[in-house]
């Protein structure tokens, strides 16, 4: 019996040993599976981390401002583009309300967040923001919802792109179009008005020629002087509308400045210091010298009025090259070589609102009776008709600079001989008189017939 009992125990022990080995093998197999799974998970995790790093690098390197926030508005993402655009560092903004860093325009933002909460993407819309330094920037903003793993909306991402340069160019184009429209209107009115003045002045000349020492002669002379003043205003309107007749010559702009400099000293007064900084190697330009002198006079008068207590006026010339980038930022400008004429004063400067209107005819900030509002309009017209461009740089309290760019010429041509024609006082020739305005035609006929 003891032998039988020992055999049974040995058999049971062998069975238990086999079961234990099977368990060990099963554990080893499960361990291998777990190890393989962990290795695969580790590879997936490394790949996910690499993708996250690449995504973060893309976000940080973007020129656009990329901002993430919770549905309550707390900022969670603030990339380098946002720092550049709005002026706040990430550590100043993260966790703060988005309105702190972007100075939000609330009606736009409330509408965008409402759509995001409903799971909708907000297409780009344009609005204005305030930077940290208080300056305004125009941006195009698009907003999209952020989802978690379960598909729930947990926040919003906003991409803001600076469109200030484009807006500025659009404003310049609109201003240019407005000036063109106003110029056409002014030119049409000035042309019709000039015909009426021609009749008035012509009739007055004929009457003065025939009245002798009549008691009415002083009245006729007063009418004639009033007609001359009105004609001067008409010429300024025609200059603004670029419809006046110019006599351009290829010359050195420095000579024009020197010729008018002595007159400007008397014009602006002793309490204003006039300085001319002229480029000795200045390229020639093709301009009407008389009209360019008028441009300098008008700009000098404008500067004088901006410095009632005295100051400094600087006239500068230089050769410049306007590149493609500059040309693309300004309407009606072609890249190339130009001659710059800059007139700078240290006066009161102008606000943006005034600056936007200074070339409009009849616009003036002077007191009634102290300005016609046509001086700068005439400057704009003469420069434009000469193929140039004029721009203004000004800040309140910092003075103003007018910069005129005229196309540079390669060389000065040889002088031309002009023939003087002396009209005869009378004669018996037959003249063909052509004029579409009947009243002007009649007075021209009377004037000619009065001389034979």
Beta strands, then each sheet from edge to edge (+ up, - down):
strand 1: 65-70
strand 2: 75-78
strand 3: 122-130
strand 4: 136-147
strand 5: 153-162
strand 6: 249-251
strand 7: 272-277
strand 8: 285-287
strand 9: 311-322
strand 10: 336-345
strand 11: 389-395
strand 12: 399-407
sheet 1: 2+ 1- 5+ 4- 3+
sheet 2: 6+ 8-
sheet 3: 7+ 9+ 10- 12+ 11-
end
